Amino acid sequence: MMIRKCTSQLIAALLVGTLPLALSGCGELVSGANLKPTVKYKPGTANSAAADAAATPGTTTEVATGQGVGTLRGKVEFNGSFSPLPPLYLKGADVKDAAVCAAVEAPNETILVKDGGLANVFVYLRKAPKVAGDAVPATNLIFDQKNCTFKPHAMIMRVGQTVKVLNSDGVAHNTHTRGKKTVEFNSIVPPNDAVGATLIYKQAEQEPISVVCDIHSWMNAYHLPIDHPFVALTGEDGTFEIKDLPAGKHEFKVWHEAGGLLEKALVVTVKPGDNDLLTIKVSPSQLGK
């Protein structure tokens, strides 16, 4: 219907010399190659939500209140002096499967601080607003094991998203997730497995869960399966970014493996567009230091 309408407008415009105005009314022309689902926020009712769902097949359509969306950027700061943690063991140490595991020293990634910023902090909404057009990413995530260390140490995935559990080591690992709501994944991953086992979380967790290797006791990592896109993991310098937040007041959880739930309900008011940098200070005592 839109194509017919725009075609009629263009023909009429050519006849009367108002082509620019006709083009502005037809919107952007897209093809299957560049058409992507978008996240939209708007006030509405159950009836309008149903209409949106019918108009946008293939996407999950829900409705949220609020005016506009904003981007929240922040930094989690370690508020004190910090000395890097010693490795779990040194290169050449007498550990299980030493030829592979002790080929390099094993880093202690429990607390990582760079330029005053704390890495691997999960920042996410306690309760997600309803959104239109949100979809689970189709891309697969990679969770690898190298020199008997999980890579990455901390990661976020959407419920229903595929995680490929690889093994770049010449020895087997038993990768074991310890979920509270999700079904545990407990699988031997053969040596040098570049295809990987498939891990798909089917339920969201309220807090990140631990992942261990039952063969190599020092190996650990953290996963947060979540059912909305309003989540971030701080980088090595403690910075994070969450895009497309509906304008308004929100409550965030802030979680780190050494201190657990650092903030149960951090209240942040988001305005449309870019927001002021949010600084979250974490004391050494909160991390048991």
Phi and psi in degrees as a GROMACS rama.xvg file:
@    title "Ramachandran Plot"
@    xaxis  label "Phi"
@    yaxis  label "Psi"
@TYPE xy
-64.7902  -38.7513  MET-2
-62.5265  -44.7055  ILE-3
-61.9391  -41.8219  ARG-4
-63.2535  -46.8544  LYS-5
-66.7546  -36.756  CYS-6
-63.1532  -43.0112  THR-7
-62.2094  -41.4595  SER-8
-63.3301  -41.3512  GLN-9
-66.5509  -42.6337  LEU-10
-62.1847  -44.607  ILE-11
-64.5988  -38.5672  ALA-12
-66.2505  -38.363  ALA-13
-62.8555  -35.4907  LEU-14
-71.2603  -35.1005  LEU-15
-108.782  0.168383  VAL-16
80.5665  29.1428  GLY-17
-119.256  39.4154  THR-18
-57.1135  -44.5759  LEU-19
-56.7081  -40.2571  PRO-20
-66.9734  -38.4582  LEU-21
-65.1551  -40.3915  ALA-22
-63.3247  -39.3662  LEU-23
-65.3428  -24.5897  SER-24
-86.9496  -9.98664  GLY-25
-93.1416  -12.8435  CYS-26
76.9042  -171.867  GLY-27
-84.1688  133.603  GLU-28
-86.5156  128.041  LEU-29
-128.4  161.016  VAL-30
-122.763  174.866  SER-31
-59.9891  -24.6676  GLY-32
-72.9432  -31.0051  ALA-33
-118.116  7.37339  ASN-34
-81.0795  120.156  LEU-35
-127.693  143.173  LYS-36
-65.5203  142.052  PRO-37
-118.904  160.496  THR-38
-96.8799  122.6  VAL-39
-121.755  147.007  LYS-40
-127.5  130.543  TYR-41
-162.664  151.89  LYS-42
-68.9283  153.769  PRO-43
-179.736  -175.016  GLY-44
-123.043  177.342  THR-45
-61.0421  -36.3961  ALA-46
-65.7025  -41.4059  ASN-47
-68.8003  -33.4594  SER-48
-64.1875  -41.9217  ALA-49
-64.3707  -38.6415  ALA-50
-64.3187  -41.2477  ALA-51
-62.2733  -41.9302  ASP-52
-62.3048  -39.5215  ALA-53
-69.0043  -33.0019  ALA-54
-79.5925  -18.8751  ALA-55
-127.199  75.8689  THR-56
-64.1949  147.284  PRO-57
88.9245  -2.49251  GLY-58
-125.495  156.688  THR-59
-88.3594  117.93  THR-60
-111.961  118.003  THR-61
-133.26  170.068  GLU-62
-122.541  140.692  VAL-63
-129.393  149.518  ALA-64
-81.5743  166.384  THR-65
125.571  158.273  GLY-66
-119.416  104.75  GLN-67
81.7887  173.549  GLY-68
-129.783  156.384  VAL-69
-134.927  163.125  GLY-70
-108.455  126.431  THR-71
-104.894  119.727  LEU-72
-115.651  146.498  ARG-73
-158.445  179.579  GLY-74
-144.988  133.616  LYS-75
-96.2472  115.949  VAL-76
-102.283  136.433  GLU-77
-84.0104  111.062  PHE-78
-91.114  67.9801  ASN-79
171.898  178.181  GLY-80
-78.0515  149.049  SER-81
-143.144  134.47  PHE-82
-113.854  131.836  SER-83
-53.1163  140.702  PRO-84
-71.1183  142.284  LEU-85
-66.3521  154.577  PRO-86
-61.5385  158.508  PRO-87
-65.074  -35.5233  LEU-88
-159.217  161.095  TYR-89
-89.7421  163.443  LEU-90
-57.8007  133.92  LYS-91
83.7772  6.7093  GLY-92
-65.898  156.321  ALA-93
-85.6022  82.6701  ASP-94
-123.477  170.848  VAL-95
-60.8896  137.798  LYS-96
52.9272  48.0802  ASP-97
-59.3341  -33.4325  ALA-98
-58.6581  -31.3307  ALA-99
-99.0644  -50.6858  VAL-100
-70.254  -35.6347  CYS-101
-102.266  20.4198  ALA-102
-64.8199  -25.7343  ALA-103
-138.101  164.7  VAL-104
-70.8863  153.066  GLU-105
-95.2011  115.31  ALA-106
-69.6036  145.652  PRO-107
-95.4904  106.032  ASN-108
-98.8386  15.8673  GLU-109
-60.5474  -43.6971  THR-110
-134.273  120.096  ILE-111
-123.942  122.165  LEU-112
-126.035  131.963  VAL-113
-142.024  130.783  LYS-114
51.8327  36.4996  ASP-115
79.411  -2.16685  GLY-116
-100.129  144.784  GLY-117
-99.2679  121.957  LEU-118
-83.3459  162.835  ALA-119
60.2759  39.0984  ASN-120
-100.284  129.113  VAL-121
-89.0186  126.495  PHE-122
-123.586  120.364  VAL-123
-156.384  155.551  TYR-124
-67.7158  137.909  LEU-125
-65.018  -41.5051  ARG-126
-138.283  119.428  LYS-127
-78.0553  139.99  ALA-128
-70.0292  154.291  PRO-129
-72.5916  142.853  LYS-130
-132.865  158.41  VAL-131
-107.823  135.755  ALA-132
84.8949  4.9717  GLY-133
-74.2224  137.275  ASP-134
-141.899  149.465  ALA-135
-67.8688  129.487  VAL-136
-56.2261  138.61  PRO-137
-82.7837  -14.9551  ALA-138
-73.6567  143.012  THR-139
-82.1097  144.452  ASN-140
-97.9674  151.325  LEU-141
-112.15  128.03  ILE-142
-124.031  108.431  PHE-143
-111.462  170.776  ASP-144
-135.121  118.789  GLN-145
-138.361  127.111  LYS-146
51.5946  38.0478  ASN-147
60.314  38.1777  CYS-148
-133.595  135.158  THR-149
-72.9015  139.656  PHE-150
-135.678  117.709  LYS-151
-81.1171  168.358  PRO-152
-73.6387  -31.9521  HIS-153
-139.316  140.073  ALA-154
-155.669  157.277  MET-155
-114.789  140.679  ILE-156
-142.997  151.954  MET-157
-83.2701  149.352  ARG-158
-58.5349  128.265  VAL-159
92.3811  -8.55517  GLY-160
-82.9312  142.263  GLN-161
-82.5118  128.692  THR-162
-113.267  123.88  VAL-163
-93.4553  118.077  LYS-164
-93.1407  106.199  VAL-165
-99.671  171.185  LEU-166
-142.124  104.739  ASN-167
-88.1318  3.54321  SER-168
-92.6841  158.031  ASP-169
-86.5638  13.3699  GLY-170
-129.995  157.626  VAL-171
-76.0134  152.61  ALA-172
-127.536  150.793  HIS-173
-110.874  94.9451  ASN-174
-81.1565  126.357  THR-175
-137.768  112.934  HIS-176
-88.9176  144.386  THR-177
-118.361  70.7194  ARG-178
-78.5189  157.492  GLY-179
-98.3821  -35.3161  LYS-180
-108.5  -33.2138  LYS-181
-82.6584  155.956  THR-182
-68.8528  133.777  VAL-183
-66.1977  140.953  GLU-184
-100.468  122.177  PHE-185
-142.327  95.6101  ASN-186
-142.251  139.679  SER-187
-72.9186  128.771  ILE-188
-110.387  115.467  VAL-189
-63.163  160.871  PRO-190
-58.8284  143.309  PRO-191
52.9101  42.3791  ASN-192
-90.6837  103.044  ASP-193
-91.5989  -8.13537  ALA-194
-87.3852  -48.0696  VAL-195
88.754  155.609  GLY-196
-83.6736  153.913  ALA-197
-99.9161  124.754  THR-198
-118.722  122.706  LEU-199
-131.741  116.765  ILE-200
-79.8509  130.635  TYR-201
-104.67  -4.43973  LYS-202
-138.932  149.472  GLN-203
-79.5918  150.599  ALA-204
-107.353  146.764  GLU-205
-73.4108  -27.2729  GLN-206
-140.169  159.529  GLU-207
-57.03  149.065  PRO-208
-114.298  157.611  ILE-209
-88.7205  152.126  SER-210
-126.477  132.234  VAL-211
-131.855  166.458  VAL-212
-112.736  121.021  CYS-213
-74.4901  -10.6954  ASP-214
-90.379  -37.8633  ILE-215
-119.594  101.321  HIS-216
-64.4647  -22.019  SER-217
-82.0023  -12.9225  TRP-218
-75.5469  128.112  MET-219
-152.566  153.229  ASN-220
-152.65  175.754  ALA-221
-136.23  132.812  TYR-222
-119.447  143.146  HIS-223
-124.032  97.4702  LEU-224
-77.297  128.302  PRO-225
-140.14  153.267  ILE-226
-107.601  22.4845  ASP-227
-151.53  165.802  HIS-228
-90.7383  1.72065  PRO-229
-92.0001  72.4726  PHE-230
-153.076  150.318  VAL-231
-149.76  156.567  ALA-232
-121.514  126.921  LEU-233
-66.2135  143.662  THR-234
-78.6397  -173.265  GLY-235
-63.5629  -22.2354  GLU-236
-98.9494  9.13049  ASP-237
85.823  1.43303  GLY-238
-86.3213  155.631  THR-239
-151.131  166.183  PHE-240
-149.584  135.033  GLU-241
-128.478  120.608  ILE-242
-98.2765  162.376  LYS-243
60.2649  33.5428  ASP-244
-76.5386  132.45  LEU-245
-60.0436  137.366  PRO-246
-61.0341  139.287  ALA-247
139.004  -170.251  GLY-248
-92.8835  132.927  LYS-249
-133.337  156.607  HIS-250
-115.567  126.673  GLU-251
-111.811  148.711  PHE-252
-97.0416  144.414  LYS-253
-128.241  119.836  VAL-254
-132.626  138.327  TRP-255
-140.248  144.455  HIS-256
-59.8587  -33.1813  GLU-257
-80.0253  -24.1004  ALA-258
-121.411  -2.6461  GLY-259
68.3416  -137.204  GLY-260
-78.8377  99.8301  LEU-261
-76.5117  -34.264  LEU-262
-135.868  122.663  GLU-263
-83.1397  -32.6609  LYS-264
-154.279  73.7856  ALA-265
-77.3731  114.273  LEU-266
-86.2687  125.289  VAL-267
-132.697  131.247  VAL-268
-97.7041  118.936  THR-269
-99.8004  130.15  VAL-270
-103.411  161.365  LYS-271
-60.6644  145.336  PRO-272
82.8189  -154.401  GLY-273
-77.1276  142.141  ASP-274
-112.263  162.522  ASN-275
-60.8189  149.281  ASP-276
-62.1999  127.468  LEU-277
-90.8814  125.275  LEU-278
-108.14  125.616  THR-279
-115.146  115.04  ILE-280
-95.003  133.89  LYS-281
-122.319  125.024  VAL-282
-85.1261  155.546  SER-283
-56.5999  -36.1606  PRO-284
-65.1139  -29.33  SER-285
-67.2042  -22.9798  GLN-286
-104.528  13.7078  LEU-287
74.5114  23.8977  GLY-288
